[in-house]
Amino acid sequence: MKKLKTITKSLLGASLLLIFSLLSQSLSAQSNSSESRIISGKVLDRGDNSSLIGVNILAENSEQGTISDIDGSFTIKVPPESNTLIFSYTGYSDYRLNVNESSNDVVVYMTLNSELIDEIVVVGYGNQERTKVTGAIETVKGDELTEVATFTADQALQGRATGVMVMNNGSPGADPVLRIRGLSTTGDNSPLIVVDGVIVQGLGDLSPGDIESVTVLKDASTTAIFGAQGSNGVIMVTTKKGENREPTIELSTQVGTQLVTERFDVMNREQYLQHAANWGVAGDRINDPQYADLISHDTDWQDEIFQPGTFQNYNLAVSGAGENSNYRLSGAYINQEGVLLNTGTDRYNFRANSSFKKKKIEIGQNLAVSLVNRKPENTAGGRSALEHAIKMPPYFSVFNSSNIGGYQGVNNALDAQDAENPVRVLAHPQNKSQRTNILGSLYAQYEILEGLKFKVQSGLDYWIFENNNFTPSFSGEPTAVPFAVIGFGTGKHRQVTSFAQLNYLKSFGNHNFDFLLLGERNNSFDTRAGASSTNAITNEIDNLTNNDLQGGSFSFEYIRLGYLGRVNYDYQGKYLLAGSYRRDASTRFGSNNRWAGFYSVAGGWVISKEDFFPSDGAISYMKLRGSHGTVGNDKIGDYRYSASINTGSYFTSFVDALSGEAILGTGTTAGNVASPELKWETTKMTNVGADVYMFDNKLSLSGEYYRNLSDDLLINVQLTPSLGGHNGSGPRNVGSVLVDGFEFTLGYNEAEGPFKWNVDFNIGTTNNVVQSLGGEILTNGFFENASLLRSEEGLALNHFYGYVTDGIFQTEAEILTSPLQEGAQPGDIKFRDISGAEGVPDGVIDDLDKIILGSPIPDFTYGLNLGGEYKAFDFSLLFIGMQGNEIYNTNIWDLEGGRRFFNAGPQALDAWSESNTDTDIPRITTDPQNLLPSDRFVEDGSFTRLKNLTVGYTIPMERQGISKLRIYFSGQNLWTLTDYSGLDPEVGSSVLVGNNASQVGIDRGNYPLPKVFLGGVQIKF
């Protein structure tokens, strides 16, 4: 670590020395003259530093003018009567240069104006002018994603796209939970992700620096063309291509540190000993002199498991373009050291994009290779490392050289508990994951006639992984093992997406048509294998042995076919119509219902193009639009429609013919029960929206209302035992869910004057109601043998469900005069009598008294992005937030004292007793009723967070051959406003349940998001 810090300081020092040296050279070159001057320089796009060709340059108050050439260069003679050069270019805001305050050699950066109405946006299987878009589409530029230091691109989407909920996890390399417009199904709600036309399983292996743009498709008009996979929305990623005729070299680096400053308040040694006495488990260990050297410490276990972690990101790209070709080559390395011990991830990215055109033929390819090494957070005994840190006795030291492995742990019998040393948990097992991903596509396009093009493309998403798990022998804890345990897992995924499309663009006077016909095939094949063994001889070998060797493997295949027809029509760009129909087949259904059709219709009216619309008013552009259609969902396990047999683990009794004794033998049972009528889950989407631009397009407004109704939900329901299915449940098409909400975006861009600034605000609401579940009540999110999440007809999907607390019983008399609460004693939590069998309070506390305690899904999410430039300085701030979501904080279970004796928060010392009745902490007891799901554990999870703050300085360095040199400093997750008592209100997935999105909002001692501080340099040649 010290060596790394030394190297980092040296590099930063050298970089700053170079920067100030070059800056002094640049400043010394400035001069002024009262006579005619020759001004030369280049005109570049401020966004991507590309050269602008054909920029009009005029000396004000004169007839002197010129235009920029093929690489953006220009030379102009400025007469004495002119003090200003005016740069104008279509699609860009005019730029005014004061020649009296400039040098004779300048670099002018021009900014795209706010006329987003002229933008070309990516849609399914093609592009479209934004003015002709009839659906709900939102685009995030790649440069915005790289402002935030994240390991994956999807993490950086947070707060930038309306209606897109991103719940991050602090664990390095962990995938966030993505939701577009809330929850619409009881199953998988993950959106479809498409990278350069290739369907992929996630964005975790893609370098954010390679992304040109991310487009989010949210309604039927845009997603129905994906048919079977568009029900949860679509995220389309376009990677960067070469643009400039001259080769361009880009180098960027980020180096910084990250840390967690929050801690749970837990008992110190003296408080813990008092807590033990209250429990009556002080025991001989505390009083026995032979343990004095072991229990004399006062260890803060949270400080022991948290550490400052480094963050490093390096990117190098070379790109260029000719008249009929373009290319871009890039490489990246990113390393994120976790703030929890022994966690971290590094990734190597390599990408090559190119295209070539000759006459009517165009051929292109995209190829990316990534290598990912990850050390995930370890768990033990169904607890996270943070939970162990809360529960561990503070009187132990971390290490004990007398024990095998060198760690100190509890003695179950003497310490009366079984928390595990969290430092040892994070260090052992030595868990490593390696993954290699190849993502590529190849396409060819031929222009048959003018406007008629035929295109074929085939793409591959291929990855292999290895998981190595090695636990050396250790002693000194209840879970000690006298031998090394070796685990090995491997897997392979191969997905090929191929399609052929015929596209025809044709205009008849004012009538414009865009026709598309397409056929597509998606074939996915996966294999998994795993094995484990032990080694009683040595801890030095982590390979599998023949001792206790066990293993297994499985594989599955998935195929989807689709045929699509789409037409877009407009009249004078004023009246817009669009329609599509897609037919899909999936191997996840039987032959009876394998095929299904999906459609969409949409229309738009550009009111501002009507003759009656005032041309000189504040509003420069206005469009109304609406869409309706259906999309599908087949996200269930493979082969679930067919019957299966379970073998190998079910025993039956046989009678030996000679001895007459019963013998146990393995047998087989029915697994899945056949479901030949299983069919597609279908979502009907309706969307209406409006787009408005005002004040010369500086101010933009957009609003949406959406309503999605999902029918024939694919739900695992309980099956009658008479069907013979051992699994007890199986998928059926039952129920429906209604989701609706509003989305609004507001943007302002001031690109004139010395201070240029912009602000973008977005907010999206979502609300869901279960219309039907076929009489089923679904439960999920289990904790301490109780379900926390519930879905029921007429209520919200996946809501927290439990009792309402009403103080603490103080006396036996109070218990006798209160509704019957089985087993209640003074000091226990009192629950409210909400309802009975007749729908009114019945004097008995039972399951009928449980109510909705909130939802982990927020009522609305929002983002506020502020940016500005003054001369060479720039800054940006990103605020994100969620409102109306609840969190089930299981840490309260530990901090206030649970059913067993562990370390806890100091508040546990204030537990109710006959001598301490003025408290809200229930009595010490092993009785489970005080830990029943209730509002005691449910907290408001709303928060507002300063996600990113960046300040930068750009130094024009054209004379040194550098077209851009920018240094910047950034901080992330710097400030959070929340009432949540946990370490982090952004509760995404948990290592204890994996990336199970249905359990978002349950804090099980989750890995918190760190604060990040970094510096960066961007150089462009």
Secondary structure, DSSP 8 states (H G I E B T S, - for coil): -HHHHHHHHHHHHHHHHHHHHHHHHHHHT----SS-EEEEEEEEETTT--B-SS-EEEETTSS-EEE--TTSEEEEEE-TT--EEEEE-TTB--EEEEGGGS-SEEEEEE-B-S-GGG-EEEETTEEEEGGG--S-EEEEEHHHHTTS--SSTGGGGTTTSTTEEEE--SSTT---EEEESS---SS----EEEETTEEES-STTS-GGGEEEEEEE-SHHHHGGGGGG-TT-EEEEEE-----SS-EEEEEEEEEEEE---------HHHHHHHHHHHT--HHHHH-GGGTTTS-----HHHHHB--EEEEEEEEEEEEE-SSEEEEEEEEEEEEE-SBTT-EEEEEEEEEEEEEEETTEEEEEEEEEEEEEEE----BTTB-HHHHHHHS-TTS-SB-TTSTTSB----HHHHS-----HHHHHHSSEEEEEEEEEEEEEEEEEEEETTEEEEEEEEEEEEEEEEEEEE--B-SSTT-BSSEEEEEEEEEEEEEEEEEEEEEEEEETTEEEEEEEEEEEEEEEEEEEEEEEEESS-SS--S--STT-EEEEEEEEEEEEEEEEEEEEEETTTEEEEEEEEEEEETTS-TTS-EEEEEEEEEEEEGGGSTTS-TTSSEEEEEEEEEEEEEEE--S-TTTTS--EEEEEEEEEEE-TTT--EEEEEEEEE-S---TT---EEEEEEEEEEEEEETTTTEEEEEEEEEEEEES-EEEEE--GGG--TT-EEEEE--EEEEEEEEEEEEEEE-SSSEEEEEEEEEEE-EEEEEE-TT--EEEEEETTEEEEEE-TTS-TTEEEEB-EEEE--SHHHHHTSSB-TT--TTSEEE-----TTSS--SB-SGGG-EEEE-SS-SEEEEEEEEEEETTEEEEEEEEEEES-EEEETHHHHHT--SS-----GGGGG--BTTB-S-SS----S-GGGGSSBTTSEEE--EEEEEEEEEEEE--BGGGTBSEEEEEEEEEEEEEEE---SS-S----BTTTBS-GGGTTEESS-----EEEEEEEEEE-
